[in-house]
């Protein structure tokens, strides 16, 4: 088994067992409740073959998961929805440990959520589903149970799940959970999974985080958060490695019931804009149908009725997911795996944003330095002007599948600019500027 992940000395990248490590995670939040043993083996084998290195899993039941035959539950439950937190189910945790053991034997690092926000008072999810807010006197025994069952796997503890920190009640509860994790699983890294499009990580939690995670999320109008939040967290002190731990998921419907789905192109754009804007420690992929483990023909899970409100479907009302067997093979996973290969080919060296070189199309076009090399993500094919004289460089376009092509480079001394010509590919590309020999 591998040792825990740690921040590299540069404060921007990660190490595992002393070697450069790129966080390429898949979100499989519902694994412990919903996946059969045979499905788990098949899923792990495929994701390992694709190059994934981290699995983001919820230790407790994911509140907006899909229904599953033989649903497993971490606590006694009269209706399969509401829990008696005083009665943990040993069989649930034993089975979850066995799943973790299989995953780490196949080379995965686990990123385990300790307490999703629906279990925490005065969060957005708790206001929708108040029945499962965990009583205060149950917090210590539940967190102790989680730590004692999973700490042997050297996980990254994701203390919070999809949370906001807008109320004192929520902050008090998450401070308590953080301190309990430090007590019962000392020496393991911690991070916080924040709700979509938010930069709200109060100072106390930032000091206790080993990495900064953010979520650019599933709102169609909020996709610029892939780079704006990367910039925000990369500028925080103390400096920590930054990861977009929940960009738009492939084939996820736009949030708030807006019609439409994120396609491969949008997920790839979120990937590269995150990496080049400051979140270069890694990236998380998501497939709609995998995170919630959708099965063919199984109806959506329903909330219990909240007094004064009609029954509601779990979550934000996304369009129905495709079955997990199809979702696990969405083509966008290959784009994320390619990004990991590309990043590690550079020896795991950090990317340092350099937007100042762009003379047009910022902020959607992203630029970063990797040593003497300059990388530019171009989401739309167009000639790109740069500030200054770049005649000492060669320019190559990479079509994000590995095919390369030279890009013409023309210097305009009068305008004090250099124009990069159009590349020959149909979609987005990564432009690589490399100093000529002798420069």
GIGI-V148641 format. One record per residue. PHI is phi in radians with two decimals (none if undefined). PSI is psi in radians with two decimals (* if undefined). OMEGA is omega in degrees with one decimal (* if undefined). Layout:
BEGIN
PHI,PSI,OMEGA / PHI,PSI,OMEGA
END
This chain:
BEGIN
none,2.47,179.1 / -1.29,2.73,173.0 / -1.35,3.09,-178.4 / -1.21,2.69,172.8 / -1.24,2.55,177.2 / -2.46,2.75,174.7 / -1.23,2.43,174.9 / -1.31,2.85,-179.6 / -1.01,-0.43,-180.0 / -1.29,-0.16,-179.9 / 1.25,0.10,-177.4 / -2.07,-0.45,-174.6 / -2.12,3.13,-173.8 / -2.10,2.72,173.3 / -2.21,2.58,168.2 / -2.36,2.15,-175.2 / 0.96,0.61,176.6 / 1.43,-0.06,-178.3 / -1.86,2.67,176.7 / -0.98,2.40,-176.5 / -2.34,2.28,177.2 / -1.91,2.12,-179.5 / -1.29,1.73,171.3 / -1.96,1.70,-172.6 / -1.81,2.69,166.9 / -2.04,2.48,176.6 / -1.60,2.05,177.7 / -2.33,0.98,-169.6 / -0.93,-0.58,-169.0 / -1.65,0.25,-170.0 / -1.00,-0.85,-169.7 / -1.21,-0.40,-179.3 / -1.67,-0.47,-158.4 / -2.13,-0.22,-169.4 / -1.83,2.32,175.5 / -1.30,2.85,-178.8 / -1.08,-0.71,179.9 / -1.16,-0.73,177.6 / -1.09,-0.70,-179.6 / -1.09,-0.79,177.6 / -1.05,-0.80,-179.0 / -1.12,-0.76,179.4 / -1.07,-0.84,-179.2 / -1.09,-0.75,-178.7 / -1.09,-0.73,-180.0 / -1.17,-0.84,-178.6 / -1.13,-0.61,175.9 / -1.14,-0.74,177.9 / -1.08,-0.63,-179.9 / -1.31,-0.29,176.6 / 1.84,0.16,178.2 / -1.22,2.58,-174.7 / -2.12,-0.33,-175.0 / -2.32,2.53,173.2 / -2.11,2.18,176.5 / -1.67,1.98,-172.8 / -2.24,2.60,175.2 / -1.66,2.20,-179.8 / -1.21,-0.53,177.4 / -1.82,-3.10,-175.9 / -1.23,2.26,174.8 / -1.24,2.13,-170.2 / -1.15,-0.51,-177.9 / -1.94,0.57,174.6 / -1.29,2.96,174.7 / -1.47,2.81,172.9 / -1.10,2.62,179.3 / -2.52,2.43,173.4 / -1.08,2.33,179.1 / 1.17,0.57,177.2 / -0.78,2.28,174.5 / -1.64,2.60,-177.0 / -2.30,2.42,-178.7 / -1.29,-0.31,-177.8 / -2.40,2.82,174.3 / -1.04,2.46,-177.0 / -2.58,2.27,179.1 / -1.35,-0.42,-171.5 / -2.29,0.10,-178.0 / 1.34,0.13,-178.7 / -2.23,-0.95,-178.1 / -1.63,2.49,-172.0 / -2.00,2.60,167.4 / -1.71,1.70,-172.6 / -1.20,-0.17,177.0 / -1.43,-0.10,-174.7 / -2.23,1.28,175.9 / -1.12,2.61,-179.6 / -1.70,1.88,-179.4 / -1.00,-0.57,-178.8 / -1.15,-0.65,177.9 / -1.05,-0.86,-175.6 / -1.25,-0.58,176.2 / -1.12,-0.73,179.5 / -1.18,-0.72,178.1 / -1.09,-0.69,176.5 / -1.08,-0.74,179.0 / -1.09,-0.69,176.6 / -1.11,-0.74,178.5 / -1.10,-0.73,-178.7 / -1.08,-0.75,177.2 / -1.06,-0.73,-178.0 / -1.15,-0.80,-177.9 / -1.23,-0.52,175.4 / -1.14,-0.43,177.0 / -1.60,0.12,172.0 / 1.74,0.03,-177.0 / -1.43,2.55,164.6 / -1.65,2.45,-178.6 / -1.75,2.36,172.3 / -2.05,1.83,-167.5 / -1.89,2.15,177.0 / -1.34,2.24,179.8 / -1.43,-0.83,-175.6 / -2.59,1.78,175.7 / -1.12,2.71,-168.8 / -1.17,-0.32,179.2 / -1.20,-0.31,177.8 / -1.55,-0.06,-170.1 / -1.96,2.37,-175.9 / -1.15,2.53,171.2 / 1.06,0.70,168.6 / -1.92,2.96,-177.3 / -1.06,-0.70,-178.5 / -1.28,-0.62,178.5 / -1.14,-0.52,177.8 / -1.25,-0.50,175.8 / -1.36,-0.67,-172.0 / -2.32,1.29,-173.7 / -1.27,-0.27,-174.2 / -1.08,-0.47,-175.5 / -1.89,0.37,171.0 / -1.18,2.23,-173.4 / -1.29,2.23,176.4 / -1.06,2.58,-174.7 / -1.02,-0.67,-176.6 / -1.30,-0.11,176.8 / -1.67,-0.22,-172.6 / -1.10,-0.86,-176.5 / -1.08,-0.87,179.4 / -1.14,-0.58,179.1 / -1.20,-0.82,-179.8 / -1.12,-0.68,176.9 / -1.06,-0.75,178.3 / -1.06,-0.76,179.4 / -1.09,-0.85,-178.1 / -1.11,-0.77,-177.5 / -1.16,-0.51,-178.7 / -1.44,-0.49,-169.8 / -2.10,-0.16,-174.0 / -1.14,-0.43,-179.9 / -1.08,-0.33,-176.5 / -1.60,0.14,178.7 / 0.86,0.91,-177.4 / -1.36,2.91,159.1 / -1.48,2.19,177.2 / -1.51,1.98,171.1 / -1.58,1.70,-168.9 / -1.09,-0.74,-177.4 / -1.99,2.73,178.1 / -2.22,2.00,173.2 / 0.98,0.66,-168.1 / -1.74,2.72,162.9 / -1.84,2.73,178.9 / -2.03,0.76,-172.0 / -1.55,-0.24,-177.7 / -2.11,2.68,177.6 / -1.17,-0.58,179.1 / -1.09,-0.78,179.0 / -1.14,-0.76,-179.8 / -1.11,-0.74,178.9 / -1.06,-0.77,-179.8 / -1.13,-0.74,-178.2 / -1.29,-0.50,171.1 / -1.12,-0.72,177.4 / -1.07,-0.80,-179.3 / -1.10,-0.74,178.7 / -1.02,-0.85,-177.9 / -1.14,-0.60,177.0 / -1.21,-0.69,175.8 / -1.08,-0.75,178.3 / -1.13,-0.55,179.4 / -1.31,-0.78,-171.9 / -1.68,-0.20,176.5 / -2.48,1.07,-174.7 / -1.17,2.64,173.8 / 1.49,-0.04,179.4 / -1.75,2.56,-175.4 / -1.22,2.66,-178.6 / -2.27,2.66,174.3 / -2.69,3.03,-178.1 / -2.26,2.23,177.5 / -1.60,1.99,-172.0 / -1.73,2.69,180.0 / -1.13,2.85,-172.2 / -1.05,2.42,173.8 / 1.16,0.34,-176.4 / -1.88,2.48,171.5 / -1.94,0.33,-171.9 / -1.51,1.60,171.7 / -2.20,1.69,-176.4 / -0.96,2.71,-172.8 / -0.95,-0.70,-177.8 / -1.04,-0.77,-178.5 / -1.27,-0.63,176.9 / -1.06,-0.66,179.6 / -1.19,-0.49,-178.4 / -1.61,-0.07,-178.5 / -1.54,2.43,172.5 / -1.58,-0.45,175.0 / -2.36,2.74,173.0 / -1.79,2.11,173.8 / -1.86,2.51,171.2 / -2.42,2.94,-176.9 / -2.27,1.89,175.0 / -1.32,-0.44,161.8 / 1.35,-2.86,-163.5 / -2.08,0.32,175.6 / -1.56,2.16,-173.9 / -1.05,-0.67,-176.7 / -1.40,-0.10,-176.3 / -1.89,0.35,-173.0 / -1.26,-0.31,173.6 / -1.12,-0.25,177.4 / -1.09,-0.34,175.5 / -0.95,-0.69,-179.8 / -1.79,-0.54,-179.4 / -1.19,-0.67,178.1 / -1.29,-0.58,174.0 / -1.04,-0.78,178.2 / -1.07,-0.74,-178.1 / -1.09,-0.91,-174.6 / -1.27,-0.53,177.0 / -1.16,-0.41,-179.1 / -1.55,-0.14,-177.4 / -1.20,2.65,171.6 / -2.09,2.38,0.0 / -1.21,2.63,-179.8 / -1.19,2.34,176.4 / -2.32,2.73,170.0 / -1.03,2.47,-175.7 / -2.05,2.41,-178.2 / -2.42,2.31,168.6 / -1.42,1.72,-171.5 / -1.56,0.01,171.1 / -2.78,1.34,169.4 / -1.30,-3.13,178.9 / -1.02,2.35,179.7 / -1.48,2.51,178.7 / -1.13,2.23,-179.3 / 1.21,0.22,171.4 / -1.29,2.38,173.5 / -1.23,2.61,177.8 / -1.04,2.49,-176.6 / -1.16,2.88,179.2 / 1.08,0.56,172.8 / 1.13,0.31,175.2 / -1.27,2.40,-175.3 / -1.28,2.27,177.8 / 2.40,2.80,179.9 / -2.32,2.62,173.5 / -1.36,2.24,-179.6 / -1.77,3.13,-177.6 / -0.96,-0.69,-177.1 / -1.08,-0.71,-178.9 / -1.22,-0.67,179.5 / -1.18,-0.61,178.2 / -1.22,-0.65,177.5 / -1.10,-0.78,178.3 / -1.05,-0.66,178.4 / -1.01,-1.00,-172.7 / -1.31,-0.58,176.1 / -1.15,-0.61,176.7 / -1.15,-0.89,-175.0 / -1.05,-0.75,-173.8 / -1.47,-0.19,-179.3 / -1.67,-0.01,177.6 / 2.31,-0.21,179.8 / -1.72,1.12,-170.0 / -1.68,0.06,178.8 / -1.32,-0.31,-180.0 / 2.82,-3.00,-175.9 / -2.74,2.65,177.1 / -1.98,2.38,175.3 / -1.77,2.67,173.8 / -2.50,2.42,175.1 / -2.08,2.20,179.6 / -1.23,1.99,-172.8 / 2.15,-0.44,176.4 / -1.60,-0.85,-176.0 / -1.05,-0.59,-178.4 / -1.82,-0.09,176.8 / 0.97,1.18,179.6 / -1.31,2.37,174.1 / -2.00,2.60,179.7 / -1.06,2.24,172.7 / 1.38,0.03,-179.5 / -1.61,2.21,-177.4 / -1.21,2.80,179.2 / -1.15,2.60,175.1 / -1.28,2.49,-179.5 / -2.00,2.52,170.7 / -1.28,2.73,167.1 / -1.22,2.82,-178.0 / -1.27,2.26,171.3 / -1.52,2.26,-177.8 / -0.90,2.25,178.7 / 1.50,-0.03,-179.7 / -2.24,2.67,177.5 / -1.29,2.77,174.2 / -1.00,2.53,-175.8 / -2.30,2.62,172.1 / -1.34,2.52,177.2 / -0.97,2.59,169.9 / 1.48,-2.80,-171.8 / -1.68,0.25,176.9 / 1.37,0.61,178.6 / -1.20,2.74,172.9 / -1.06,2.65,-175.7 / -1.02,2.47,-179.8 / -1.40,2.69,168.8 / -1.33,2.73,179.7 / -1.01,2.62,-174.2 / -1.04,-0.57,-178.9 / -1.07,-0.57,176.4 / -1.46,-0.73,-175.4 / -1.10,-0.62,-177.0 / -1.18,-0.25,179.7 / -1.95,0.31,174.0 / -0.99,2.52,-173.4 / -1.20,-0.39,-177.1 / -1.11,-0.39,177.8 / -1.03,-0.58,179.5 / -1.16,-0.59,177.9 / -1.12,-0.70,-180.0 / -1.23,-0.69,177.1 / -1.12,-0.68,177.3 / -1.09,-0.69,179.5 / -1.07,-0.72,177.9 / -1.07,-0.81,179.8 / -1.04,-0.77,-178.7 / -1.10,-0.76,-177.9 / -1.16,-0.71,-178.7 / -1.30,-0.41,174.6 / -1.10,-0.43,175.9 / -1.48,0.23,178.6 / 1.30,0.29,-178.9 / 1.31,0.25,-179.1 / -1.18,2.47,-177.2 / -1.17,2.61,170.5 / -1.65,2.29,-179.6 / -1.99,1.98,-176.3 / -0.97,2.52,178.4 / -2.50,1.01,-178.8 / -1.04,-0.37,-176.3 / -1.13,-0.27,-179.5 / -1.39,-0.26,-174.9 / -1.43,2.37,176.7 / -1.79,-0.07,179.7 / -2.85,2.83,170.3 / 1.23,0.07,170.3 / -1.29,2.56,14.4 / -1.71,-0.11,-175.9 / -1.13,-0.63,171.3 / -1.33,2.32,-177.1 / -2.08,2.44,-179.4 / -2.26,2.49,178.3 / -2.66,2.65,175.8 / -1.70,2.46,170.1 / -2.23,1.64,-170.1 / 1.14,-2.23,178.4 / -1.52,-0.17,179.8 / -1.43,2.57,175.2 / -2.09,2.28,179.3 / -1.97,2.36,178.9 / -2.30,2.13,174.7 / -1.58,2.15,-176.9 / -2.00,1.75,-175.9 / -1.23,-0.45,178.7 / -2.26,2.35,-175.8 / -1.28,2.05,177.3 / -2.82,2.68,173.3 / -1.00,2.46,-173.8 / -2.16,1.98,176.6 / -1.45,2.41,176.1 / -2.02,2.65,175.5 / -1.25,2.33,171.4 / 1.55,-3.00,-176.0 / -1.75,1.99,-179.3 / -1.95,0.47,-177.7 / -1.16,-0.27,178.0 / -1.49,0.18,-177.2 / -2.16,2.70,165.7 / -1.80,2.65,-178.3 / -2.14,2.27,178.6 / -2.25,2.47,174.2 / -1.83,2.39,177.3 / -2.02,2.22,-173.7 / -1.47,0.21,175.5 / 1.25,0.23,167.1 / -2.16,-0.01,177.2 / 1.94,-0.17,179.4 / -1.43,2.34,-177.4 / -1.98,2.68,174.7 / -2.65,2.52,176.8 / -1.26,2.59,179.2 / -2.09,2.25,178.3 / -1.16,2.57,-175.5 / -2.34,2.07,-175.6 / -2.15,2.21,-178.7 / -1.67,2.32,174.5 / -1.99,1.68,-175.7 / -1.14,-0.55,-179.7 / -1.15,-0.73,179.0 / -1.48,-0.14,-176.3 / 0.98,0.80,179.6 / -2.43,2.81,173.1 / -2.16,2.27,-178.2 / -1.76,2.13,171.1 / -1.55,2.20,-178.2 / -1.31,3.06,-179.8 / -1.27,2.51,175.4 / -1.49,2.92,-174.0 / -1.57,0.08,-173.0 / -1.59,2.79,-172.1 / -1.36,-0.59,-173.4 / -2.05,-2.58,-176.8 / -1.24,2.91,-178.0 / -2.73,2.81,172.9 / -1.86,2.10,176.7 / -1.60,2.34,-177.6 / -2.09,2.06,176.5 / -1.79,2.15,-175.0 / -2.17,2.28,178.6 / -1.05,2.43,174.4 / -1.17,2.71,178.9 / -1.01,2.34,-179.0 / 1.65,-0.20,178.9 / -1.70,*,*
END
